[in-house]
Structure formats: structure tokens, C-alpha cells
Amino acid sequence: MQDKNGTTAPPPSLPGDRVCGTISTLVAIVLTVFHLLVASPLLTLNNTTKAVVHGALVVTFFLLVKPMKRRRLSRVLDAVFIVITIVAAYEVIVMRNSNAASAVLYSPFQRYISIIFLVVAMIVAYRALGLILPTLSLLFLIYTLIGNQLPGMFATAKVTLPRMATYLMVGDEGLFGNALSTAANFIFLFVIFGSVLAFIGAGEFFVNISFAVFGRFCGGPAQAAVYSSMLMGMVNGSGAANVVTTGTFTIPLMKKTGFDPDTAGAVEACASNGGQIMPPVMGAVAFLMADATSLPYTTICLAALLPAVLYYLTISVSVFSYSHRNHIPVKAPDPDAPTVGQIFRGGWFYFTPILTLVVLMVMGFSTQRSALLTIVLCLVIGLITDRSKFTLKNLKQLCVDSAKSIMTVSIACMIAGVIVGAINITGLGLRISGLITALSGGHILVMGILTAFVCILLGMGLPTSACYIVLAVLVAPAMVELGVAVISAHMFILYYGVIAAITPPVALAVFAAIGISGGDMWKTGLQAMKLAATGLVIPFIFLYNTELLCYNHITGVFEISLLTVICSVTAIIGCTFMALALFGWAGRDLYKLERLVLLACALCLMLRDPLWLNGVGLAVGCGILVLAVCSGKKKGSVNT
């Protein structure tokens, strides 16, 4: 409806809206308190019960805050869905405790409620995530039911609808299976941690300290965007959410200092999206990876650290090169602005929760206990620094924000669990792995290219967590079968799933950025891919070479050897060469031939063997840069 000025008026509120708002706030509080309690010694529950309660509360919260339409009939339908969800959750707990070995042994009501809730879950997923994931899961369900009628390698045993539905309800791989259990046990605690950290003022401090450090350099606002987004992404882990959080400050300032809207949006999208590969939280996928690989969470975080540093180093060098080539002016210093030291002294304590989390994990504390203790530490810091924030209204909003942050992740885990369950019940995973292996011809490089393509294709429409869950079952076994280390295969899938968020035409982080910058989607997306180019190359390095992950795949432990150091140094130099070649400035504007040769040198440095090729790449690349810098100084073109 439009008003007399031609603007779209908000839909009229209904009498039930206020009631739904109150109930949704109550559900968010219950959800938050429940997880804090089960993470403490005060309440002990098995993983199934935690996952079921978590899933029921999340679905209920979503239906309350995201109604289909503002109509009474829709509210009634949502209320029916909520009742079905609660009843189904109760029956799942009963069914899991009954030790029934077959769907035949469940009561007719339990079989019917399983089928009905499966439909409700699909509807909720469509409303929360869009069309792609529910459609994909529906195709797998149809295959499960009709697979016995298919010929050849894709033929399956007969599976009835009640058996499939009850399996997906109570199985370890299903709606309330391992994926949702991971969200309930680990992910939501770190979502609360990130929300509390932002609540006490850490986000503002990270932005301020980044601007104070980098603001006086050429392209300073963009550098500040890179590192403030990295700091927030370490605990936030959601690319689009991180763009909205930090991009509100950084993108307008980048545009003001000379960056075009497309580049400003691309810098923020790349920097924010990188939070999903930056320890300690890694966009929640670290916990899913720990479950899928049976590797300790700390091992995965340590393995991810160096590639994540390379990713952000490349973006930083790219911003440096772009800023000089496009003559971005240096921001005049503000004599009244606080210094780096003053800002740091006023907020150094915001680093302590992150450092404490790392220390606790290294000391061997459980993931849940570490997260709980750091949340408590954040609250203590907040009470000491600014007690006025701790009003009942703000605390309720904190719970609501945490619930909103987890709901799409949890719903994605539920529906991804449906896909994994369908794959397990049909045995499709082994067939797909065999097919991929055959298509690759046994070549790891071809396998990597095929996997990267599938990851980007799926990642365009799926959340990173859902994309990872599906591909960890379908593709990772085939890569391992060819001799790729388990951690390398899973990290490869993660990287390309993350890159999909900045890959047009469906790029969630880019969409969030252009909403602030006003840039063009295609131009911003292509510039973002250019900035994050090493994110496309780095996975192929550790596909062949686990030294970059500081992981010994033979002994299965974290390890730093001489080969690790050599590989790390060559990768750092290679990534730097690549960034300078792509953006074309190193002391002066580089000629096209110089950029091509420098790019070739970068690729030579990223190869593990032969070592002489590393040496040639290093020598030639350094020679180009020395000549460029020296000739640039003679012309007086080196900006400060």
C-alpha cells in the first residue's frame, strides 16, 4: 500500500503482533538461558535432548518473528506449525529413548507426526533460506522413495515414507542429528559470545583502533576496514552480518576518501567474509568439521590459521596497490583525534576474551566450558566498564539478537541433515564418490577443480554450514580416496564454500555490501573475486601440501617443521606477488608484461616441487619489484 506521497507504507499491525513479539522475546530468553545452563555443570542433558530442544525453540522463534504475511489466517497457520513442532520434539525424545529398531515398532501417531513435521521443516526452511536448499533436499527425498525403481548404479533398496520420515527424525543423520547437535552444543554458545562482545562495545573499539593505526596511510580507511572486519569476523563468523556491522562505518568513509562504490563494497565484502576462515570461530564450520573429521577443534583452528593470515595479507596488499595506482589521497591527520595509544588504553581489555578463549582451548578445557567462561568474562568486563548498558531492555535485546543470529544456521543444519540422512539411507554417498573419482581420472588436480566448481555452485545458494555438510559427505571421501589428507579435503571444501559468498550472481556478502555502498552487483562481485584471488589458489596448495596447515597427516598432529617454515615463507611471498600483479602498482604502475611475469612468479612460489622453481620465481619476482621501486623513486611517484 502507498501513501499520498507515493511511498510504501508498512503493513498495518494486527492485535496478535504484540503478543507474538512478547512470546518471541520469551522464547529467545529461554533459548539463551537453556544453552548457558547446559554448558555449565548445573544442567546435564544428552546430545539428542539438547539438539531437539534447540531445534524446537529455534523453529518456534522463527515462526514468531518471521510470519508469512501480516494476516490473521497466516498467524493461525504459524500457531499450528508451532504446536506440531513442540509435539514432534516431544515424540522424538520418546522415540529415541524407546530403542525401537524399526519404524514398524513406532506407533502410528509417531509415524504420522514424523511425516507432518518433515513437511513443516521444509516450509520453514523455504521461508528462512529461500528455494535452493529445500528443493535440493526434496530431490534427495524423492530419490530415496523411488530409488528402487531406477536402473544401474543408482538403484537402491525400497524405502517407505514412514521409514524414511522416522529415520530422519530419530537418526544420527537427520533433522535432529549430528549437524543440529553441533549447532546446539557449540555454535550457539559462540554466537552468544559474539553478541555479548559486540554488546559491551568491542565492535566499536575494533573499528576505532583499526582507523587509528591505518588511517594515516594511503588507502587507510580500506585497510582499517580489512582489519576491523577481521577482528569482528574472528568471533562473528557470518559474512553478511559482519558486512552490516562494520560496513556501516567503513564503506562510507572509503567512498569519502576516493574509493569508488564497487571497490569499497568489494573490500568490505571480502574482509567480512573472511571471518568464516579465521579462527577461533570460523563461521561455525570449525565445529561441523571437527564432528565430520573426528579431529580436535583446536587442531582445526591451528590448521586454519596460516591460510587465513595469507587471505587477509593478500587483501591488505591488494588495497595498498590499488590505492597507490588510483592515487587515493592520504587522509589529513586530525589533531583532535585520539592517538592509537589513547584508544588502546581505553579498550585493551576487549582483546582479553578472545585471548582467554584461545588459552582455555589450548589448556584442554572443553569447547563448551571455554565459551561459557569467555561469555562470563565479557559480562564482567561490561559491568566494570559501563554498567548502564545492563538494563532489562538491553539484556532482552541481547537474547533476541543471539536467537536471530542462530536461527538460519540451525534451520540450515536441520535441512542439511535431511540430505545427509537421505544419502546414508540410500548409500548414495559411495556411488557419488565413485563417480567423481572416475570423472577425475585419478588426478588430484582434476578432482580439485571439479570439487571447487561444485562448492561454488552449491555455495551460491546455500549457507556455508549447509554447503559444507553436504559436500563433506558427497565429495570429501572421494578426495581422501585419491590420497588427499582428511583435513586438507575438508578445508578445501570450506574455502570454496566461503568464496561462493562473494561469487556472482548469488553473493550474499556482496549483496549486503552494495546495500550500503550503492555499487553494481556484478562490478562489486568481480572486484571482490580479484581481491580474494588467493582464496582460490591457497586451497590447491594445501591440497597437495599439508605443511601449509601445520599438520602432519601421517602422525595426525599439529606440527611445525623446517618444511612448514619454507612453505609458509614462499606462500607469503607468492601471495604478495599475486596481489601486486593483479592490482598493478609496486613503487610505480607496472607494465602489463611485468604483471604477467610477476603473476607467473607467484604461481611458481606456491608450488611445492621442484624447489628450483621456487628459487626462480623468487629471484625474478624480486628483480621486477626492485626495478619498479627504483624507477618509481627516480620519477618521484612513490606515495607515502
Secondary structure, DSSP 8 states (H G I E B T S, - for coil): -B-TTS-B------HHHHHHHHHHHHHHHHHHHHHHHHHSTT----HHHHHHHHHHHHHHHHHHHS-SSSSHHHHHHHHHHHHHHHHHHHHHHHHHHHT-SSGGGS-HHHHHHHHHHHHHHHHHHHHHH-SHHHHHHHHHHHHHHHGGG--GGG------HHHHHHHHHHSSSSTTSHHHHHIIIIIHHHHHHHHHHHHTTHHHHHHHHHHHHHTTSTTHHHHHHHHHHHHHHHHH--HHHHHHHHHHHHHHHHHHTT--HHHHHHHHHHHHHGGGGSTTTGGGHHHHHHHHH---HHHHHHHHHHHHHHHHHHHHHHHHHHHHHTT-------TTS--HHHHHHTTGGGGHHHHHHHHHHHTT--HHHHHHHHHHHHHHHHHHH-GGG--HHHHHHHHHHHHHHHHHHHHHHHHHHHHHHHHHHHTHHHHHHHHHHHHHTT-HHHHHHHHHHHHHHHHTTS-HHHHHHHHHHHTHHHHHHTT--HHHHHHHHHHHHHHGGGSTTS-HHHHHHHHHH---HHHHHHHHHHHTTHHHHHHHHHHH-GGGGTEETTTTEE---HHHHHHHHHHHHHHHHHHHHHHTBSSSB--HHHHHHHHHHHHHHH--S-HHHHHHHHHHHHHHHHHHHHHHHHHT----
